[in-house]
Amino acid sequence: MRYKSTAGKAPLTSLRGAVLRGLAPDGGLYMPVEIARHSPEELDEFRKLPFTEVCFRVVKPFAGPAVPEEALWQIVSETINFPLKLVSLSPGLHILELFHGPTLAFKDFGARFLARLMGYFVREETRPLTVVVATSGDTGSAVAHGFLGVPGIRVVILYPSGRISVAQEKQFTTLGENVTALEVSGSFDDCQRLAKQAFSDDELNQRLNLTSANSINVGRLLPQIFYHVAAYRLLPQTTTPLVISVPSGNFGNLTAGLFSKRIGMPVARFIAATNANDVVPEYLRGGGFHPRTSVATLSNAMDVGNPNNFPRLLDLCRNRLELVQREIWGHGASDEETLGMMKSLHERFGYVADPHTAVGVLGWEAYRRAFPEPAQGLVLATAHPAKFAEVVTRAIGSAPQLPARLAACLQRPKLSLPISSHYDDFKEFLLTS
Ligand SMILES: *Cc1c(COP(=O)(O)O)cnc(C)c1O
């Protein structure tokens, strides 16, 4: 598979080139040049074969020939060493829990895969690879855990001071080794800007081997196709159209959803479920695309004012609004609605949802009101409720159960370094540390 840039001015490259660069040299995002559909017979097999085998078959066309089969098999099987759970709340509403990995969020899929893939690609490099990642909460921990101890790679995490929960912060600031966390006095958008500026800084890129572990890196998105295929395997086989609600911030998850549809998964529509940062739902209503400063919400991993995968969504829909609208419907929920939904899910079904998942359910319910014809709803549950204990307690009156590995890291001291939101300070850090 060859990869092109969405900006159209960079040479085609292999998966290796796309993953090690992160952002294309023309500032665009790497995309597969063409995505092959699997035949109906192959899709049928996807329901029967072991899940690891299915994931391997799904990712192989995207990887070849940059990664030999044996190495790819190992990367895939190490990535998905944790369960996926489907919880059916009613015959028409299912929740796919993606948060049973080591850091309790769906980002473990992307980060574990990317870390292993990069580890494979840098085996023979002499200069260490510096992976820079901006996080609004969950990316940092998934990436930190995914890359911890991988030889030849150092990880630098930028996060907004005071804007993430204690549990989130402790998951990636207490590790040490090859992982450094920078506590930025600014917003998540500042962190994302610092990272982007570093990737397009020619001088810096000559002196360092720099790449991104954010969802601008196409290597993060490929393993996210896996759980859309898992949904296909786990859901009851019916002809009722499937609608998948995706709690969204940077829209990597939804981009991977479209990839899964392009390879043949039968999805009628996706719902772009956001919080008050509803730049994409506004675009889908025909109001134009107007990135703006993010506002802080209870579902903070989706506090993104300028979603960085938006060019990919456009590219997959041939840059035409009406084609995007055909595949994606949008809804933005307020914090009040989010708390209300968490309470209602608990009361109606005894289900404890984190705020991001609740935003997904709100998207689904809004969709039902707009389109009452029969449909099966699937909501992606993106984080474990224990990661957002304060919000859950506010919504349902009791704290969610804390999994042991989260409890353990809450005890450790935070090791992050404070830094301003000025690019020069960040660059200086990268060059001298
Ligand atoms: C990152 C994240 C999201 C948003 O995913 P995108 O791919 O950026 O749209 C949603 N929920 C949680 C819990 C997250 O960590």
The ligand as a Gaussian input file, in Angstrom:
#p B3LYP/6-31G(d) Opt

LIG

0 1
 C       -9.618000      10.496000      22.473000
 C      -10.946000      10.195000      23.018000
 C      -12.110000      10.431000      22.280000
 C      -12.089000      11.086000      20.920000
 O      -11.507000      10.278000      19.926000
 P      -11.041000      10.932000      18.546000
 O      -10.464000       9.809000      17.771000
 O      -10.033000      11.985000      18.883000
 O      -12.255000      11.532000      17.927000
 C      -13.316000      10.049000      22.839000
 N      -13.386000       9.492000      24.066000
 C      -12.300000       9.272000      24.816000
 C      -12.452000       8.685000      26.157000
 C      -11.035000       9.600000      24.319000
 O       -9.956000       9.365000      25.055000

